[in-house]
Amino acid sequence: MRNKIVVAILSLIGSIVILLAIIYGGGLLQRMTADFRGETSQIEQTEADSDYRISAYDQFYDKCASVQSIESKIRNLEEELENTDDKQRQSILKTSVTASKNKRAEMIQSYNADARKEDTRGKFKASDLPYELNENEEETICQAN
């Protein structure tokens, strides 16, 4: 009878140990493979997803074209500013030029930030586009030099 009790207790302890090993062992395995699984997921979401690739590729052209568009707007505003004598209109135009220059800087910084994302979006920037846009250049050229 005593042996049966000892066997039952040992079986219960063994079952608890096995259950804990399964629960915590699974978590440990997840933790040990997290980098591998995360990197695999990143590759699947970027390189294996054709919609993502096309979107990223197109986005660089769109951002560069948007910078060129706002540069045209700035030139038009500055030309109108030179040709008006109305003080109120000059004030509005100066404010618009400043706002447009700020927007241009923001757009260039966004393009450059995406270009530096070498493991995700930046990987799909077309080779005929500049690596980064230069905020100090007055005219943006959307092709590599």
C-alpha positions as CSV (number, residue, x, y, z in Angstrom):
1,M,0.0,0.0,0.0
2,R,2.8,2.3,0.9
3,N,4.6,1.7,-2.4
4,K,1.4,2.6,-4.2
5,I,1.2,5.9,-2.4
6,V,4.9,6.6,-3.2
7,V,4.3,5.7,-6.9
8,A,1.2,7.9,-7.0
9,I,3.0,10.9,-5.5
10,L,6.0,10.4,-7.8
11,S,3.7,10.1,-10.8
12,L,1.9,13.3,-9.7
13,I,5.2,15.2,-9.3
14,G,6.4,13.8,-12.6
15,S,3.2,15.0,-14.4
16,I,3.6,18.4,-12.9
17,V,7.3,18.6,-14.0
18,I,6.4,17.5,-17.5
19,L,3.5,20.0,-17.6
20,L,5.8,22.9,-16.5
21,A,8.5,21.8,-19.0
22,I,5.9,21.9,-21.8
23,I,4.6,25.4,-20.7
24,Y,7.9,27.0,-20.0
25,G,9.9,25.1,-22.6
26,G,7.6,26.4,-25.3
27,G,8.1,29.9,-24.1
28,L,11.8,29.4,-23.9
29,L,11.8,28.1,-27.5
30,Q,9.8,31.1,-28.7
31,R,12.3,33.4,-27.0
32,M,15.3,31.6,-28.5
33,T,13.8,31.7,-32.0
34,A,12.4,35.3,-31.8
35,D,15.1,36.9,-33.9
36,F,14.9,34.2,-36.6
37,R,11.1,34.4,-36.7
38,G,11.0,38.2,-36.7
39,E,13.5,38.4,-39.6
40,T,11.6,35.8,-41.6
41,S,8.4,37.7,-41.0
42,Q,10.1,40.9,-42.1
43,I,11.3,39.2,-45.3
44,E,7.8,37.9,-46.0
45,Q,6.2,41.3,-45.5
46,T,8.7,43.1,-47.7
47,E,10.5,41.0,-50.2
48,A,7.8,38.4,-50.7
49,D,4.9,40.8,-50.9
50,S,4.7,42.2,-54.5
51,D,2.2,44.9,-53.5
52,Y,4.6,46.2,-50.9
53,R,7.5,46.1,-53.4
54,I,5.6,48.0,-56.1
55,S,4.3,50.5,-53.6
56,A,7.7,51.2,-52.2
57,Y,9.2,51.5,-55.6
58,D,6.5,54.0,-56.8
59,Q,6.6,56.0,-53.6
60,F,10.1,57.2,-54.2
61,Y,9.2,58.5,-57.7
62,D,6.0,60.1,-56.2
63,K,8.0,61.8,-53.4
64,C,10.6,63.1,-55.7
65,A,8.0,64.4,-58.1
66,S,6.2,66.1,-55.2
67,V,9.4,67.9,-54.3
68,Q,9.7,69.1,-57.8
69,S,6.1,70.2,-57.9
70,I,6.4,72.3,-54.7
71,E,9.6,73.8,-56.1
72,S,7.6,75.0,-59.1
73,K,5.0,76.5,-56.7
74,I,7.8,78.3,-54.8
75,R,9.1,79.8,-58.1
76,N,5.6,80.9,-59.1
77,L,5.0,82.5,-55.7
78,E,8.3,84.3,-55.8
79,E,7.7,85.5,-59.3
80,E,4.3,86.9,-58.3
81,L,5.9,88.5,-55.3
82,E,8.4,90.4,-57.5
83,N,5.6,91.7,-59.7
84,T,3.1,92.9,-57.1
85,D,3.1,96.3,-55.3
86,D,0.2,95.5,-53.1
87,K,1.6,95.2,-49.5
88,Q,-1.2,92.9,-48.3
89,R,-0.6,90.6,-51.3
90,Q,3.1,90.7,-50.7
91,S,2.6,89.6,-47.1
92,I,0.4,86.7,-48.1
93,L,2.9,85.7,-50.8
94,K,5.9,85.8,-48.4
95,T,3.9,83.6,-45.9
96,S,3.1,81.2,-48.7
97,V,6.7,81.0,-49.9
98,T,7.9,80.3,-46.3
99,A,5.2,77.6,-45.8
100,S,6.1,76.0,-49.2
101,K,9.8,76.0,-48.4
102,N,9.0,74.3,-45.0
103,K,6.8,71.7,-46.8
104,R,9.6,71.1,-49.3
105,A,12.1,70.5,-46.5
106,E,9.7,68.1,-44.8
107,M,9.2,66.2,-48.1
108,I,12.9,65.9,-48.7
109,Q,13.5,64.6,-45.2
110,S,10.8,62.0,-45.7
111,Y,12.3,60.8,-49.0
112,N,15.8,60.7,-47.3
113,A,14.5,58.8,-44.3
114,D,12.8,56.2,-46.5
115,A,15.9,55.9,-48.6
116,R,18.0,55.0,-45.5
117,K,15.6,52.1,-44.6
118,E,17.9,49.6,-46.2
119,D,16.1,46.5,-44.8
120,T,12.6,47.6,-45.8
121,R,11.3,50.4,-48.0
122,G,14.8,51.7,-49.1
123,K,15.7,48.4,-50.6
124,F,13.2,49.1,-53.5
125,K,14.2,52.6,-54.5
126,A,15.0,52.7,-58.2
127,S,18.6,53.0,-59.1
128,D,17.9,55.9,-61.5
129,L,16.8,58.0,-58.5
130,P,19.2,59.9,-56.3
131,Y,20.1,58.1,-53.0
132,E,19.2,61.3,-51.1
133,L,17.7,64.6,-52.0
134,N,19.7,67.8,-51.1
135,E,17.7,70.4,-49.2
136,N,20.3,73.1,-50.1
137,E,19.9,72.7,-53.9
138,E,17.2,74.9,-55.3
139,E,16.1,72.4,-58.0
140,T,15.7,68.7,-57.4
141,I,16.6,66.3,-60.2
142,C,14.8,63.0,-60.0
143,Q,17.5,60.9,-61.5
144,A,20.8,59.7,-60.3
145,N,23.8,61.8,-61.3
